[in-house]
Amino acid sequence: MTTDADQRFLVLRAQDGDVGAFEKLVDLHQGRLFRIAYMVLRDRSDAEDVVQEALLTAWRRLHLLSDPDAFSGWVSTIASRAAIDVTRRNERRATDATTNDDIDLSHSSDSVGSSAGSGREQSQDSADSAMVNAQMEALAGILQTLSPEQRTCWVLREIDGMSYREIAVIVDATESTVRGRIARARTQIVERMKEWR
């Protein structure tokens, strides 16, 4: 595990042009940035693109970072804002697109395998796994109904474990605004997840 001092050293080396040091920073933060982007976007390809864009932007602007200890929050801010931008862009496209196209969902369950279970225990594990997957899909669907700002704040708080202050810096809002967004998101999530209790 890398300490804050190690990360600070890597940031300073990367600011001096050490590509290897920046690659180590990428290794440290890429997974977390992907989780943030994926929970906001719910699309693996878009999330990967956002992370790559955020890391490229961080490399190009690293010389502007005055406090090496702030790298983690700074790169999270870049990724979060890029994810929100993609969400807004996608929403504009969806609004502009015609809705007359019929989507055939009749074959969507064809890919589900029908493996025979070997006993009651395997059957129960499969049922539990299916229930968890269904709950996660329901939560993902609910998250998509939130505004991009609410979704980002909720993800940063509940998935990434950031403080309200850290989130406020990332989304460029006051702490009270962040608290309000998260409270509204939680209310909507709780209301819509009642059937899963």
N, C-alpha and C positions, 0 to 999 in steps of 0.2 A: 504494500500500500504506500502511496506517495504522500509525503507530508506537505504541509503548506510551504515549508521552506524549500522543499524539493521543487514544488510547482513554481514558486517564485524564481528559483534559479533557472528553470527551464524557460520561463517567460523572458527573463533577462537575456538568456542566450539566444532565444528565438528573435528577440528585438535586435540583436546584433547580427542577424542573418543566418543563424544556425538552423538549417532545415531539419536536421535530425532531432533537435530539441523540440521544434514545432510538431514533428511527427509523433513524438512522445506525448505532447499535449493533446494531440488529436486522439491518440489511443486512450488517454485518460477520460476524455469528455464526449467522444463520439456516441457511445451507447446512451448516455443520459440525454444528449441532444436529440437523438433519434426517438427516444421515448416521448419527449416533449412534443416533437413535431408530429409523431404518429398519433398521439392522443388528440391533438388538435385537428389533424387532417383526415385521419382514418384511411389513409391510402399509403401503402408502403413505398410506392414509387415516388409520390410527391414528397413524402417524409425524407426519403434518401436524398432527393434533389435539394430540399431545404437545408439539410445538414451539410451537404457538400458546398452549397452556396454560402452558408454561414461560415464554414471553416475557411473558405477561400477569401471571404470578406475579412475575416479575422486576420488572416495572414497579410493581406494587403494593407490593413489599417493598424496592425500591431504596433507600429511606431507611434501611433497617437494615444496608446494606452499609457497614462501617466503612472498608474498604480498597479504594479505587477500582481499584487495580491487580489485585485479585483477581476482577474482574468475570467474566472468561472462565471460570475454574474454577467460580465460583459459579453462573453460568447453566448450565454443563454439568452440575453437580450436580443442579440443579432438573430439567433435561431427562432425565437418566439415571434419577433416582428415579421420575419420572413414567412413563417407559417400563417400568421394572420393575413398577410398580403395575399398568399396563395388562396386561402379560404375566401377572401373577398373577391378575388379574381374568378374563382370557380363559381361563386354565387352569382356574380354578374353574368357569366356565361350561361348558367342554368336559367336565369331570368330571361336572357335574350334568346335562348334556344326555343324552338317550337316544341310544344308538348303533344303534338298530334301523333308522334311515333308510338306505336304499340310495342311494348316490350313483352316478349314471350318468355314467361317464367316457368312454363310447363316442364321444361327439362332440367330445371335447376337442382332437383333432388336426385338426378341420375348419377351424380358423382358420389353419392353417399354409398359406401360399401355395405354389404350385408354379410358381415362375418358372423359365423355361428359361435356363440359363447360356449365355453367348456365348464359349465357349472354355475351355481348360484352366485358365488363370489365375484366372478368375472362379470356376470350380468349386473350385479349391484354397482361395481366399479364403473361399468359403462353407463349406467343410469346416472350415477353421481357426476361423471364427467360430462355427460350430455346436459345435465341441469346447470352445471357451472358454465359451460359454453353458452347455453341459452341466456343465462343471467348476464354474462359478459357482453353478448351481442345486444341484449336489451339496453344495457348501460351505454354501450357505444352508440346505439341509435338515439338514445336520449341526449347524449353529449352533442350529437350533430344538430339537435334542435335548439341548443343554446346559442347565444350570440358568440361570435369568435372571441370577443373580449372576456365573456363569462367563462367560456370553455378553456381559454388559455390560463386564466387565473385559477380555475378549479384544478386543472391538470398540474400546474406548478405547485399548488398547495398540497393536494391530496396524493398525487403520484410522485412528484419530485421532493416533497417535504420541505419546500422553501417557506421562509417566514413571510409575513405580510409586507414587511419592509423591503425584503429582497424582491418580492413580486412587484411591488410598487415601482421600484427602480427599473425593472425589466420592461414593464408595460407602460412606463412613463405616466403614472397616475398617482394620486394620493393614496395613503394607506386606507383611509375611510372608503374611497371609491373601490379599492380592491376588496375590502371586507364586504361591501355591499354586493359586488359582483359575485363573490363566492357564496354569500348567504342566499342570494336569489337562485344561483345554480343549485345549491344544496336543496332548497325548497322544491324546485322543479324535479330534481332527481328523486327525492324521497316520495313525492306525490306520484310520480310515474312508475316507481319501483314497488309500490304497495303490494301488487299481486305476487311479488317474489318473496314476501316475508313468510 
